[in-house]
């Protein structure tokens, strides 16, 4: 999974039918200190996150392993809102 | 399977159903031949009881989710082994 930060949202009225009703968020990867890195994705939010929040993103076919994304054309999903990161 | 070292963990109370009750670890990829730790890290679920400092084997992609079959778990990285020893022979 990728540790990321929600930096925005994406609105698309014309889209694949399987994406209708899905919340599209713009997520940038971050390092362990929270600094933004280059990679970003448009991920479907199945958890209910807001802009600025730290999240975990799953990519690839595993992204379809939730009730909200099964058998839909989705390859990136926000699966968790991060409370804390413990590194030692 | 990839080789790495557990350097920490993540707490997330609000998450997809499939992640309920699963440990979320922070893993640094490690070069198995040199032992050198990568500057990068990934976040992985864990079916072992590995802890910080353990060397582990992890799967990525769809296989990471199959580690939980038949349960449907949205993960693209899962620790599936704690590695005790690495023996490399030959040149």
Backbone of each chain as nested JSON, in Angstrom:
{
  "chains": [
    {"id": "A", "residues": [
      {"number": 1, "name": "UNK", "atoms": {"N": [0.845, -1.2, 0.0], "CA": [0.0, 0.0, 0.0], "C": [0.868, 1.232, 0.0]}},
      {"number": 2, "name": "UNK", "atoms": {"N": [0.294, 2.326, -0.475], "CA": [1.017, 3.589, -0.52], "C": [0.486, 4.492, 0.592]}},
      {"number": 3, "name": "UNK", "atoms": {"N": [1.424, 5.111, 1.328], "CA": [1.044, 6.134, 2.304], "C": [0.877, 7.437, 1.542]}},
      {"number": 4, "name": "UNK", "atoms": {"N": [-0.275, 8.066, 1.66], "CA": [-0.514, 9.279, 0.872], "C": [-1.259, 10.345, 1.65]}},
      {"number": 5, "name": "UNK", "atoms": {"N": [-1.385, 11.5, 0.996], "CA": [-2.136, 12.624, 1.574], "C": [-3.141, 13.094, 0.537]}},
      {"number": 6, "name": "UNK", "atoms": {"N": [-4.372, 13.304, 0.962], "CA": [-5.411, 13.749, 0.039], "C": [-5.187, 15.239, -0.225]}},
      {"number": 7, "name": "UNK", "atoms": {"N": [-4.944, 15.586, -1.485], "CA": [-4.665, 16.996, -1.789], "C": [-5.774, 17.633, -2.606]}},
      {"number": 8, "name": "UNK", "atoms": {"N": [-6.773, 16.834, -2.956], "CA": [-7.872, 17.447, -3.719], "C": [-8.867, 16.405, -4.145]}},
      {"number": 9, "name": "UNK", "atoms": {"N": [-9.848, 16.845, -4.93], "CA": [-10.839, 15.889, -5.427], "C": [-10.991, 16.096, -6.935]}},
      {"number": 10, "name": "UNK", "atoms": {"N": [-11.575, 15.128, -7.589], "CA": [-11.726, 15.186, -9.049], "C": [-13.203, 15.037, -9.387]}},
      {"number": 11, "name": "UNK", "atoms": {"N": [-13.701, 15.94, -10.238], "CA": [-15.103, 15.855, -10.661], "C": [-15.114, 15.488, -12.138]}},
      {"number": 12, "name": "UNK", "atoms": {"N": [-15.867, 14.456, -12.492], "CA": [-15.963, 14.055, -13.904], "C": [-17.404, 13.637, -14.153]}},
      {"number": 13, "name": "UNK", "atoms": {"N": [-18.087, 14.428, -14.94], "CA": [-19.492, 14.087, -15.179], "C": [-19.589, 13.006, -16.251]}},
      {"number": 14, "name": "UNK", "atoms": {"N": [-18.727, 13.105, -17.282], "CA": [-18.759, 12.052, -18.315], "C": [-17.716, 11.008, -17.941]}},
      {"number": 15, "name": "UNK", "atoms": {"N": [-18.19, 9.802, -17.633], "CA": [-17.225, 8.777, -17.183], "C": [-17.839, 7.407, -17.378]}},
      {"number": 16, "name": "UNK", "atoms": {"N": [-16.99, 6.432, -17.162], "CA": [-17.46, 5.06, -17.288], "C": [-18.593, 4.841, -16.288]}},
      {"number": 17, "name": "UNK", "atoms": {"N": [-19.582, 4.112, -16.719], "CA": [-20.779, 3.9, -15.897], "C": [-20.44, 3.33, -14.524]}},
      {"number": 18, "name": "UNK", "atoms": {"N": [-19.393, 2.484, -14.477], "CA": [-19.067, 1.831, -13.196], "C": [-18.478, 2.821, -12.197]}},
      {"number": 19, "name": "UNK", "atoms": {"N": [-18.186, 4.033, -12.663], "CA": [-17.626, 5.032, -11.738], "C": [-18.701, 5.967, -11.192]}},
      {"number": 20, "name": "UNK", "atoms": {"N": [-19.927, 5.825, -11.694], "CA": [-20.997, 6.729, -11.256], "C": [-21.215, 6.56, -9.749]}},
      {"number": 21, "name": "UNK", "atoms": {"N": [-21.284, 7.707, -9.033], "CA": [-21.544, 7.662, -7.597], "C": [-20.304, 7.437, -6.764]}},
      {"number": 22, "name": "UNK", "atoms": {"N": [-19.153, 7.322, -7.412], "CA": [-17.917, 7.095, -6.649], "C": [-17.208, 8.44, -6.422]}},
      {"number": 23, "name": "UNK", "atoms": {"N": [-16.708, 8.608, -5.189], "CA": [-15.977, 9.833, -4.842], "C": [-14.535, 9.69, -5.32]}},
      {"number": 24, "name": "UNK", "atoms": {"N": [-14.084, 10.606, -6.195], "CA": [-12.727, 10.529, -6.746], "C": [-11.841, 11.545, -6.029]}},
      {"number": 25, "name": "UNK", "atoms": {"N": [-10.813, 11.059, -5.363], "CA": [-9.918, 11.961, -4.64], "C": [-8.536, 11.947, -5.274]}},
      {"number": 26, "name": "UNK", "atoms": {"N": [-7.869, 13.112, -5.171], "CA": [-6.502, 13.233, -5.691], "C": [-5.562, 13.005, -4.495]}},
      {"number": 27, "name": "UNK", "atoms": {"N": [-4.705, 11.984, -4.612], "CA": [-3.838, 11.617, -3.486], "C": [-2.378, 11.634, -3.93]}},
      {"number": 28, "name": "UNK", "atoms": {"N": [-1.538, 12.323, -3.153], "CA": [-0.099, 12.318, -3.443], "C": [0.601, 11.419, -2.431]}},
      {"number": 29, "name": "UNK", "atoms": {"N": [1.604, 10.651, -2.898], "CA": [2.398, 9.835, -1.971], "C": [3.157, 10.774, -1.03]}},
      {"number": 30, "name": "UNK", "atoms": {"N": [3.385, 10.312, 0.22], "CA": [4.181, 11.113, 1.159], "C": [5.24, 10.224, 1.799]}},
      {"number": 31, "name": "UNK", "atoms": {"N": [6.299, 10.842, 2.334], "CA": [7.297, 10.059, 3.055], "C": [6.867, 9.957, 4.519]}},
      {"number": 32, "name": "UNK", "atoms": {"N": [7.68, 9.31, 5.34], "CA": [7.273, 9.036, 6.725], "C": [7.167, 10.303, 7.556]}},
      {"number": 33, "name": "UNK", "atoms": {"N": [7.808, 11.383, 7.063], "CA": [7.703, 12.662, 7.788], "C": [6.527, 13.483, 7.273]}},
      {"number": 34, "name": "UNK", "atoms": {"N": [5.824, 12.982, 6.246], "CA": [4.659, 13.682, 5.728], "C": [4.956, 14.605, 4.566]}},
      {"number": 35, "name": "UNK", "atoms": {"N": [6.19, 14.592, 4.064], "CA": [6.529, 15.448, 2.915], "C": [5.935, 14.851, 1.641]}},
      {"number": 36, "name": "UNK", "atoms": {"N": [5.363, 15.728, 0.801], "CA": [4.776, 15.258, -0.452], "C": [5.867, 14.742, -1.389]}},
      {"number": 37, "name": "UNK", "atoms": {"N": [5.585, 13.597, -2.02], "CA": [6.501, 13.05, -3.016], "C": [5.863, 13.265, -4.395]}},
      {"number": 38, "name": "UNK", "atoms": {"N": [6.545, 12.851, -5.442], "CA": [6.041, 13.114, -6.784], "C": [4.769, 12.344, -7.148]}},
      {"number": 39, "name": "UNK", "atoms": {"N": [4.78, 10.982, -6.981], "CA": [3.651, 10.21, -7.527], "C": [2.309, 10.654, -6.94]}},
      {"number": 40, "name": "UNK", "atoms": {"N": [1.289, 10.675, -7.818], "CA": [-0.061, 10.917, -7.305], "C": [-1.011, 9.986, -8.056]}},
      {"number": 41, "name": "UNK", "atoms": {"N": [-2.165, 9.783, -7.477], "CA": [-3.184, 8.966, -8.148], "C": [-4.545, 9.6, -7.937]}},
      {"number": 42, "name": "UNK", "atoms": {"N": [-5.484, 9.225, -8.799], "CA": [-6.885, 9.534, -8.537], "C": [-7.47, 8.242, -7.975]}},
      {"number": 43, "name": "UNK", "atoms": {"N": [-7.853, 8.279, -6.714], "CA": [-8.304, 7.055, -6.041], "C": [-9.762, 7.186, -5.61]}},
      {"number": 44, "name": "UNK", "atoms": {"N": [-10.473, 6.083, -5.66], "CA": [-11.873, 6.076, -5.211], "C": [-11.88, 5.986, -3.695]}},
      {"number": 45, "name": "UNK", "atoms": {"N": [-12.64, 6.852, -3.078], "CA": [-12.704, 6.878, -1.613], "C": [-13.885, 6.036, -1.138]}},
      {"number": 46, "name": "UNK", "atoms": {"N": [-13.563, 4.934, -0.431], "CA": [-14.642, 4.089, 0.114], "C": [-14.704, 4.214, 1.637]}},
      {"number": 47, "name": "UNK", "atoms": {"N": [-13.946, 5.197, 2.182], "CA": [-13.818, 5.289, 3.64], "C": [-14.442, 6.588, 4.158]}},
      {"number": 48, "name": "UNK", "atoms": {"N": [-14.368, 7.644, 3.35], "CA": [-14.885, 8.947, 3.787], "C": [-13.772, 9.802, 4.335]}},
      {"number": 49, "name": "UNK", "atoms": {"N": [-12.875, 10.272, 3.474], "CA": [-11.749, 11.09, 3.913], "C": [-11.912, 12.508, 3.395]}},
      {"number": 50, "name": "UNK", "atoms": {"N": [-11.162, 13.418, 4.051], "CA": [-11.21, 14.822, 3.641], "C": [-9.855, 15.269, 3.127]}},
      {"number": 51, "name": "UNK", "atoms": {"N": [-9.849, 16.452, 2.54], "CA": [-8.597, 16.991, 1.988], "C": [-7.635, 17.257, 3.149]}},
      {"number": 52, "name": "UNK", "atoms": {"N": [-6.351, 16.912, 2.94], "CA": [-5.326, 17.123, 3.957], "C": [-5.088, 15.92, 4.839]}},
      {"number": 53, "name": "UNK", "atoms": {"N": [-5.973, 14.899, 4.729], "CA": [-5.833, 13.738, 5.616], "C": [-4.832, 12.722, 5.056]}},
      {"number": 54, "name": "UNK", "atoms": {"N": [-4.139, 12.023, 5.961], "CA": [-3.229, 10.956, 5.556], "C": [-4.029, 9.672, 5.376]}},
      {"number": 55, "name": "UNK", "atoms": {"N": [-3.718, 8.959, 4.271], "CA": [-4.516, 7.78, 3.914], "C": [-3.621, 6.656, 3.424]}},
      {"number": 56, "name": "UNK", "atoms": {"N": [-4.196, 5.462, 3.298], "CA": [-3.531, 4.331, 2.661], "C": [-4.261, 4.043, 1.36]}},
      {"number": 57, "name": "UNK", "atoms": {"N": [-3.496, 3.863, 0.286], "CA": [-4.077, 3.628, -1.034], "C": [-3.61, 2.268, -1.548]}},
      {"number": 58, "name": "UNK", "atoms": {"N": [-4.551, 1.478, -2.049], "CA": [-4.226, 0.19, -2.672], "C": [-4.379, 0.356, -4.181]}},
      {"number": 59, "name": "UNK", "atoms": {"N": [-3.427, -0.163, -4.938], "CA": [-3.469, -0.032, -6.4], "C": [-3.528, -1.396, -7.055]}},
      {"number": 60, "name": "UNK", "atoms": {"N": [-3.929, -1.396, -8.312], "CA": [-3.961, -2.638, -9.08], "C": [-5.256, -3.398, -8.845]}},
      {"number": 61, "name": "UNK", "atoms": {"N": [-5.24, -4.682, -9.192], "CA": [-6.498, -5.445, -9.155], "C": [-7.006, -5.623, -7.723]}},
      {"number": 62, "name": "UNK", "atoms": {"N": [-6.116, -5.531, -6.729], "CA": [-6.585, -5.659, -5.345], "C": [-7.546, -4.529, -4.984]}},
      {"number": 63, "name": "UNK", "atoms": {"N": [-7.478, -3.436, -5.739], "CA": [-8.347, -2.285, -5.435], "C": [-9.816, -2.657, -5.628]}},
      {"number": 64, "name": "UNK", "atoms": {"N": [-10.061, -3.739, -6.382], "CA": [-11.469, -4.115, -6.65], "C": [-12.007, -5.056, -5.579]}},
      {"number": 65, "name": "UNK", "atoms": {"N": [-11.218, -5.276, -4.504], "CA": [-11.664, -6.25, -3.507], "C": [-12.414, -5.592, -2.36]}},
      {"number": 66, "name": "UNK", "atoms": {"N": [-13.354, -4.701, -2.704], "CA": [-14.25, -4.137, -1.688], "C": [-15.664, -4.166, -2.271]}},
      {"number": 67, "name": "UNK", "atoms": {"N": [-16.673, -4.071, -1.414], "CA": [-18.049, -4.097, -1.917], "C": [-18.291, -2.954, -2.904]}},
      {"number": 68, "name": "UNK", "atoms": {"N": [-17.652, -1.796, -2.598], "CA": [-17.937, -0.604, -3.416], "C": [-17.208, -0.606, -4.757]}},
      {"number": 69, "name": "UNK", "atoms": {"N": [-16.144, -1.45, -4.88], "CA": [-15.345, -1.341, -6.121], "C": [-15.312, -2.643, -6.91]}},
      {"number": 70, "name": "UNK", "atoms": {"N": [-16.0, -3.688, -6.387], "CA": [-15.953, -4.994, -7.076], "C": [-16.49, -4.872, -8.5]}},
      {"number": 71, "name": "UNK", "atoms": {"N": [-15.768, -5.481, -9.448], "CA": [-16.16, -5.562, -10.849], "C": [-16.419, -4.191, -11.462]}},
      {"number": 72, "name": "UNK", "atoms": {"N": [-15.698, -3.188, -10.99], "CA": [-15.785, -1.84, -11.577], "C": [-14.415, -1.474, -12.132]}},
      {"number": 73, "name": "UNK", "atoms": {"N": [-14.391, -0.508, -13.063], "CA": [-13.095, -0.174, -13.661], "C": [-12.362, 0.778, -12.721]}},
      {"number": 74, "name": "UNK", "atoms": {"N": [-11.855, 0.208, -11.642], "CA": [-11.165, 0.988, -10.598], "C": [-9.859, 0.274, -10.245]}},
      {"number": 75, "name": "UNK", "atoms": {"N": [-8.749, 0.997, -10.319], "CA": [-7.467, 0.353, -9.961], "C": [-6.757, 1.076, -8.824]}},
      {"number": 76, "name": "UNK", "atoms": {"N": [-7.485, 2.001, -8.167], "CA": [-6.844, 2.712, -7.063], "C": [-7.934, 3.089, -6.067]}},
      {"number": 77, "name": "UNK", "atoms": {"N": [-7.762, 2.65, -4.797], "CA": [-8.813, 2.879, -3.803], "C": [-8.197, 3.287, -2.471]}},
      {"number": 78, "name": "UNK", "atoms": {"N": [-8.83, 4.243, -1.818], "CA": [-8.401, 4.644, -0.471], "C": [-9.038, 3.656, 0.503]}},
      {"number": 79, "name": "UNK", "atoms": {"N": [-8.224, 2.899, 1.233], "CA": [-8.756, 1.854, 2.118], "C": [-8.662, 2.209, 3.595]}},
      {"number": 80, "name": "UNK", "atoms": {"N": [-7.961, 3.28, 3.946], "CA": [-7.866, 3.623, 5.373], "C": [-7.502, 5.083, 5.564]}},
      {"number": 81, "name": "UNK", "atoms": {"N": [-7.979, 5.625, 6.666], "CA": [-7.575, 6.965, 7.115], "C": [-6.556, 6.727, 8.223]}},
      {"number": 82, "name": "UNK", "atoms": {"N": [-5.347, 7.297, 8.078], "CA": [-4.268, 7.004, 9.032], "C": [-4.439, 7.834, 10.302]}},
      {"number": 83, "name": "UNK", "atoms": {"N": [-4.451, 7.147, 11.488], "CA": [-4.47, 7.852, 12.76], "C": [-3.05, 8.199, 13.197]}},
      {"number": 84, "name": "UNK", "atoms": {"N": [-2.161, 7.157, 13.148], "CA": [-0.775, 7.419, 13.586], "C": [0.189, 6.462, 12.894]}},
      {"number": 85, "name": "UNK", "atoms": {"N": [1.434, 6.952, 12.766], "CA": [2.511, 6.171, 12.158], "C": [3.58, 6.0, 13.232]}},
      {"number": 86, "name": "UNK", "atoms": {"N": [3.879, 4.745, 13.603], "CA": [4.843, 4.499, 14.682], "C": [6.09, 3.868, 14.094]}},
      {"number": 87, "name": "UNK", "atoms": {"N": [7.181, 4.615, 14.114], "CA": [8.445, 4.131, 13.537], "C": [9.501, 4.106, 14.646]}},
      {"number": 88, "name": "UNK", "atoms": {"N": [10.274, 3.02, 14.745], "CA": [11.382, 3.073, 15.748], "C": [12.596, 2.397, 15.149]}}
    ]},
    {"id": "B", "residues": [
      {"number": 1, "name": "UNK", "atoms": {"N": [8.221, -13.183, -4.114], "CA": [8.253, -12.669, -2.741], "C": [9.41, -11.682, -2.603]}},
      {"number": 2, "name": "UNK", "atoms": {"N": [9.184, -10.606, -1.874], "CA": [10.223, -9.608, -1.673], "C": [10.746, -9.719, -0.237]}},
      {"number": 3, "name": "UNK", "atoms": {"N": [11.973, -9.229, -0.061], "CA": [12.643, -9.301, 1.245], "C": [12.649, -7.899, 1.841]}},
      {"number": 4, "name": "UNK", "atoms": {"N": [12.325, -7.811, 3.162], "CA": [12.304, -6.477, 3.764], "C": [12.426, -6.557, 5.266]}},
      {"number": 5, "name": "UNK", "atoms": {"N": [12.415, -5.41, 5.891], "CA": [12.543, -5.321, 7.356], "C": [11.404, -4.457, 7.899]}},
      {"number": 6, "name": "UNK", "atoms": {"N": [10.76, -4.933, 8.938], "CA": [9.666, -4.175, 9.557], "C": [10.276, -3.042, 10.368]}},
      {"number": 7, "name": "UNK", "atoms": {"N": [9.909, -1.802, 10.056], "CA": [10.484, -0.661, 10.791], "C": [9.431, 0.073, 11.599]}},
      {"number": 8, "name": "UNK", "atoms": {"N": [8.168, -0.335, 11.458], "CA": [7.138, 0.354, 12.231], "C": [5.753, -0.159, 11.885]}},
      {"number": 9, "name": "UNK", "atoms": {"N": [4.735, 0.502, 12.444], "CA": [3.372, 0.097, 12.121], "C": [2.47, 1.319, 12.056]}},
      {"number": 10, "name": "UNK", "atoms": {"N": [1.27, 1.098, 11.543], "CA": [0.326, 2.209, 11.334], "C": [-0.988, 1.851, 12.014]}},
      {"number": 11, "name": "UNK", "atoms": {"N": [-1.556, 2.84, 12.699], "CA": [-2.871, 2.659, 13.326], "C": [-3.899, 3.399, 12.469]}},
      {"number": 12, "name": "UNK", "atoms": {"N": [-4.979, 2.694, 12.108], "CA": [-6.038, 3.33, 11.314], "C": [-7.36, 2.746, 11.782]}},
      {"number": 13, "name": "UNK", "atoms": {"N": [-8.178, 3.552, 12.432], "CA": [-9.438, 3.014, 12.949], "C": [-10.537, 3.07, 11.88]}},
      {"number": 14, "name": "UNK", "atoms": {"N": [-10.499, 4.107, 11.029], "CA": [-11.495, 4.219, 9.955], "C": [-10.884, 3.578, 8.713]}},
      {"number": 15, "name": "UNK", "atoms": {"N": [-11.479, 2.439, 8.283], "CA": [-10.857, 1.725, 7.155], "C": [-11.881, 0.819, 6.49]}},
      {"number": 16, "name": "UNK", "atoms": {"N": [-11.496, 0.276, 5.328], "CA": [-12.371, -0.626, 4.581], "C": [-12.613, -1.88, 5.421]}},
      {"number": 17, "name": "UNK", "atoms": {"N": [-13.782, -2.458, 5.281], "CA": [-14.186, -3.63, 6.082], "C": [-13.118, -4.716, 6.061]}},
      {"number": 18, "name": "UNK", "atoms": {"N": [-12.557, -4.963, 4.876], "CA": [-11.586, -6.049, 4.73], "C": [-10.328, -5.859, 5.554]}},
      {"number": 19, "name": "UNK", "atoms": {"N": [-10.079, -4.63, 6.035], "CA": [-8.846, -4.384, 6.804], "C": [-9.071, -4.535, 8.294]}},
      {"number": 20, "name": "UNK", "atoms": {"N": [-10.345, -4.764, 8.684], "CA": [-10.646, -4.858, 10.121], "C": [-9.797, -5.948, 10.775]}},
      {"number": 21, "name": "UNK", "atoms": {"N": [-9.179, -5.628, 11.927], "CA": [-8.463, -6.646, 12.681], "C": [-7.135, -7.06, 12.095]}},
      {"number": 22, "name": "UNK", "atoms": {"N": [-6.709, -6.333, 11.032], "CA": [-5.437, -6.727, 10.403], "C": [-4.314, -5.781, 10.862]}},
      {"number": 23, "name": "UNK", "atoms": {"N": [-3.136, -6.336, 11.086], "CA": [-1.988, -5.493, 11.446], "C": [-1.486, -4.769, 10.199]}},
      {"number": 24, "name": "UNK", "atoms": {"N": [-1.136, -3.494, 10.356], "CA": [-0.634, -2.704, 9.23], "C": [0.809, -2.311, 9.553]}},
      {"number": 25, "name": "UNK", "atoms": {"N": [1.754, -2.868, 8.789], "CA": [3.178, -2.673, 9.1], "C": [3.839, -1.754, 8.077]}},
      {"number": 26, "name": "UNK", "atoms": {"N": [4.913, -1.096, 8.513], "CA": [5.741, -0.301, 7.597], "C": [7.013, -1.113, 7.355]}},
      {"number": 27, "name": "UNK", "atoms": {"N": [7.301, -1.408, 6.085], "CA": [8.41, -2.293, 5.728], "C": [9.377, -1.588, 4.788]}},
      {"number": 28, "name": "UNK", "atoms": {"N": [10.661, -1.726, 5.08], "CA": [11.685, -1.204, 4.156], "C": [12.195, -2.372, 3.313]}},
      {"number": 29, "name": "UNK", "atoms": {"N": [12.135, -2.296, 1.997], "CA": [12.753, -3.335, 1.174], "C": [14.244, -3.419, 1.505]}},
      {"number": 30, "name": "UNK", "atoms": {"N": [14.779, -4.647, 1.498], "CA": [16.204, -4.864, 1.801], "C": [16.811, -5.702, 0.676]}},
      {"number": 31, "name": "UNK", "atoms": {"N": [18.013, -5.337, 0.244], "CA": [18.696, -6.139, -0.784], "C": [19.214, -7.401, -0.101]}},
      {"number": 32, "name": "UNK", "atoms": {"N": [18.665, -8.537, -0.536], "CA": [18.976, -9.803, 0.138], "C": [20.459, -10.155, 0.035]}},
      {"number": 33, "name": "UNK", "atoms": {"N": [21.129, -9.69, -1.039], "CA": [22.528, -10.11, -1.221], "C": [23.477, -9.228, -0.417]}},
      {"number": 34, "name": "UNK", "atoms": {"N": [23.076, -7.99, -0.169], "CA": [24.007, -7.086, 0.539], "C": [23.515, -6.691, 1.922]}},
      {"number": 35, "name": "UNK", "atoms": {"N": [22.201, -6.852, 2.132], "CA": [21.651, -6.448, 3.426], "C": [21.371, -4.957, 3.507]}},
      {"number": 36, "name": "UNK", "atoms": {"N": [21.607, -4.271, 2.37], "CA": [21.427, -2.805, 2.387], "C": [19.943, -2.469, 2.325]}},
      {"number": 37, "name": "UNK", "atoms": {"N": [19.497, -1.566, 3.213], "CA": [18.086, -1.171, 3.26], "C": [17.806, -0.109, 2.218]}},
      {"number": 38, "name": "UNK", "atoms": {"N": [16.627, -0.244, 1.58], "CA": [16.266, 0.756, 0.557], "C": [15.86, 2.053, 1.248]}},
      {"number": 39, "name": "UNK", "atoms": {"N": [15.956, 3.145, 0.521], "CA": [15.509, 4.427, 1.08], "C": [13.985, 4.499, 1.101]}},
      {"number": 40, "name": "UNK", "atoms": {"N": [13.364, 3.614, 0.33], "CA": [11.895, 3.673, 0.236], "C": [11.257, 2.809, 1.328]}},
      {"number": 41, "name": "UNK", "atoms": {"N": [9.948, 2.833, 1.403], "CA": [9.217, 1.958, 2.32], "C": [7.874, 1.639, 1.679]}},
      {"number": 42, "name": "UNK", "atoms": {"N": [7.269, 0.572, 2.136], "CA": [5.895, 0.283, 1.719], "C": [5.072, -0.01, 2.965]}},
      {"number": 43, "name": "UNK", "atoms": {"N": [3.768, -0.019, 2.798], "CA": [2.865, -0.355, 3.903], "C": [2.218, -1.686, 3.548]}},
      {"number": 44, "name": "UNK", "atoms": {"N": [2.276, -2.634, 4.491], "CA": [1.791, -3.988, 4.177], "C": [0.944, -4.532, 5.314]}},
      {"number": 45, "name": "UNK", "atoms": {"N": [-0.037, -5.364, 4.96], "CA": [-0.75, -6.112, 5.989], "C": [0.154, -7.259, 6.4]}},
      {"number": 46, "name": "UNK", "atoms": {"N": [-0.262, -8.015, 7.406], "CA": [0.666, -9.011, 7.955], "C": [-0.116, -10.221, 8.447]}},
      {"number": 47, "name": "UNK", "atoms": {"N": [0.223, -11.396, 7.879], "CA": [-0.458, -12.603, 8.388], "C": [0.453, -13.344, 9.363]}},
      {"number": 48, "name": "UNK", "atoms": {"N": [1.652, -12.787, 9.577], "CA": [2.541, -13.397, 10.576], "C": [2.429, -12.545, 11.841]}},
      {"number": 49, "name": "UNK", "atoms": {"N": [3.21, -12.914, 12.891], "CA": [3.207, -12.022, 14.072], "C": [4.56, -11.305, 14.142]}},
      {"number": 50, "name": "UNK", "atoms": {"N": [4.988, -10.78, 12.995], "CA": [6.29, -10.099, 12.943], "C": [6.21, -8.783, 13.724]}},
      {"number": 51, "name": "UNK", "atoms": {"N": [7.373, -8.362, 14.203], "CA": [7.44, -7.108, 14.953], "C": [8.54, -6.235, 14.385]}},
      {"number": 52, "name": "UNK", "atoms": {"N": [8.679, -5.044, 14.971], "CA": [9.681, -4.097, 14.483], "C": [11.057, -4.749, 14.6]}},
      {"number": 53, "name": "UNK", "atoms": {"N": [11.846, -4.659, 13.509], "CA": [13.188, -5.229, 13.502], "C": [13.257, -6.591, 12.834]}},
      {"number": 54, "name": "UNK", "atoms": {"N": [12.092, -7.239, 12.642], "CA": [12.091, -8.565, 11.994], "C": [12.34, -8.433, 10.496]}},
      {"number": 55, "name": "UNK", "atoms": {"N": [13.098, -9.41, 9.964], "CA": [13.24, -9.503, 8.508], "C": [12.111, -10.385, 7.997]}},
      {"number": 56, "name": "UNK", "atoms": {"N": [11.445, -9.96, 6.912], "CA": [10.227, -10.633, 6.463], "C": [10.224, -10.826, 4.955]}},
      {"number": 57, "name": "UNK", "atoms": {"N": [9.338, -11.737, 4.512], "CA": [9.065, -11.902, 3.089], "C": [7.669, -11.375, 2.841]}},
      {"number": 58, "name": "UNK", "atoms": {"N": [7.502, -10.52, 1.782], "CA": [6.154, -9.997, 1.53], "C": [5.809, -10.142, 0.054]}},
      {"number": 59, "name": "UNK", "atoms": {"N": [4.501, -10.267, -0.204], "CA": [3.983, -10.401, -1.568], "C": [3.393, -9.061, -1.979]}},
      {"number": 60, "name": "UNK", "atoms": {"N": [3.452, -8.745, -3.296], "CA": [2.721, -7.533, -3.702], "C": [1.69, -7.919, -4.744]}},
      {"number": 61, "name": "UNK", "atoms": {"N": [0.958, -6.966, -5.219], "CA": [-0.055, -7.193, -6.248], "C": [-1.224, -8.009, -5.736]}},
      {"number": 62, "name": "UNK", "atoms": {"N": [-1.892, -8.704, -6.65], "CA": [-3.109, -9.452, -6.307], "C": [-2.775, -10.595, -5.337]}},
      {"number": 63, "name": "UNK", "atoms": {"N": [-1.565, -11.131, -5.468], "CA": [-1.195, -12.247, -4.588], "C": [-1.266, -11.83, -3.124]}},
      {"number": 64, "name": "UNK", "atoms": {"N": [-1.01, -10.554, -2.87], "CA": [-1.059, -10.081, -1.48], "C": [-2.461, -10.283, -0.911]}},
      {"number": 65, "name": "UNK", "atoms": {"N": [-3.466, -10.149, -1.765], "CA": [-4.847, -10.313, -1.283], "C": [-5.175, -11.79, -1.128]}},
      {"number": 66, "name": "UNK", "atoms": {"N": [-4.564, -12.638, -1.966], "CA": [-4.861, -14.069, -1.884], "C": [-4.373, -14.668, -0.583]}},
      {"number": 67, "name": "UNK", "atoms": {"N": [-3.462, -13.97, 0.107], "CA": [-2.974, -14.506, 1.389], "C": [-4.126, -14.593, 2.4]}},
      {"number": 68, "name": "UNK", "atoms": {"N": [-5.215, -13.88, 2.135], "CA": [-6.344, -13.853, 3.079], "C": [-7.547, -14.667, 2.586]}},
      {"number": 69, "name": "UNK", "atoms": {"N": [-7.391, -15.305, 1.379], "CA": [-8.531, -16.062, 0.847], "C": [-9.082, -16.996, 1.91]}},
      {"number": 70, "name": "UNK", "atoms": {"N": [-10.395, -17.253, 1.949], "CA": [-11.423, -16.719, 1.052], "C": [-11.914, -15.331, 1.423]}},
      {"number": 71, "name": "UNK", "atoms": {"N": [-11.343, -14.745, 2.457], "CA": [-11.806, -13.414, 2.854], "C": [-11.383, -12.403, 1.788]}},
      {"number": 72, "name": "UNK", "atoms": {"N": [-12.25, -11.42, 1.522], "CA": [-11.938, -10.431, 0.475], "C": [-11.248, -9.244, 1.151]}},
      {"number": 73, "name": "UNK", "atoms": {"N": [-9.953, -9.133, 0.952], "CA": [-9.17, -8.094, 1.613], "C": [-8.469, -7.218, 0.571]}},
      {"number": 74, "name": "UNK", "atoms": {"N": [-8.774, -5.928, 0.554], "CA": [-8.153, -5.035, -0.416], "C": [-6.733, -4.672, 0.009]}},
      {"number": 75, "name": "UNK", "atoms": {"N": [-5.77, -5.511, -0.387], "CA": [-4.38, -5.187, -0.088], "C": [-3.51, -5.525, -1.289]}},
      {"number": 76, "name": "UNK", "atoms": {"N": [-2.49, -4.705, -1.529], "CA": [-1.543, -5.035, -2.598], "C": [-0.156, -5.264, -2.015]}},
      {"number": 77, "name": "UNK", "atoms": {"N": [-0.081, -5.457, -0.666], "CA": [1.205, -5.824, -0.045], "C": [0.881, -6.555, 1.257]}},
      {"number": 78, "name": "UNK", "atoms": {"N": [1.402, -7.785, 1.395], "CA": [1.131, -8.573, 2.608], "C": [2.38, -9.344, 3.015]}},
      {"number": 79, "name": "UNK", "atoms": {"N": [2.738, -9.22, 4.299], "CA": [3.861, -9.997, 4.837], "C": [3.36, -11.429, 5.029]}},
      {"number": 80, "name": "UNK", "atoms": {"N": [4.068, -12.392, 4.412], "CA": [3.628, -13.79, 4.482], "C": [4.652, -14.682, 5.169]}},
      {"number": 81, "name": "UNK", "atoms": {"N": [5.816, -14.134, 5.537], "CA": [6.837, -14.98, 6.179], "C": [7.78, -14.137, 7.014]}},
      {"number": 82, "name": "UNK", "atoms": {"N": [8.227, -14.72, 8.135], "CA": [9.315, -14.104, 8.896], "C": [10.568, -14.883, 8.517]}},
      {"number": 83, "name": "UNK", "atoms": {"N": [11.597, -14.173, 8.007], "CA": [12.778, -14.846, 7.481], "C": [13.822, -14.971, 8.598]}},
      {"number": 84, "name": "UNK", "atoms": {"N": [14.193, -16.208, 8.94], "CA": [15.179, -16.416, 9.994], "C": [16.594, -16.252, 9.459]}},
      {"number": 85, "name": "UNK", "atoms": {"N": [16.817, -16.819, 8.254], "CA": [18.197, -16.855, 7.774], "C": [18.193, -16.819, 6.249]}},
      {"number": 86, "name": "UNK", "atoms": {"N": [19.188, -16.18, 5.675], "CA": [19.317, -16.167, 4.214], "C": [20.646, -16.834, 3.873]}},
      {"number": 87, "name": "UNK", "atoms": {"N": [20.617, -17.921, 3.117], "CA": [21.86, -18.591, 2.715], "C": [22.061, -18.362, 1.224]}},
      {"number": 88, "name": "UNK", "atoms": {"N": [23.13, -17.683, 0.89], "CA": [23.42, -17.459, -0.532], "C": [24.753, -18.117, -0.855]}},
      {"number": 89, "name": "UNK", "atoms": {"N": [24.7, -19.139, -1.722], "CA": [25.958, -19.835, -2.08], "C": [26.247, -19.545, -3.551]}},
      {"number": 90, "name": "UNK", "atoms": {"N": [27.36, -20.049, -4.038], "CA": [27.668, -19.811, -5.453], "C": [28.319, -18.456, -5.599]}},
      {"number": 91, "name": "UNK", "atoms": {"N": [28.49, -18.053, -6.906], "CA": [29.262, -16.808, -7.08], "C": [28.482, -15.611, -6.621]}}
    ]}
  ]
}
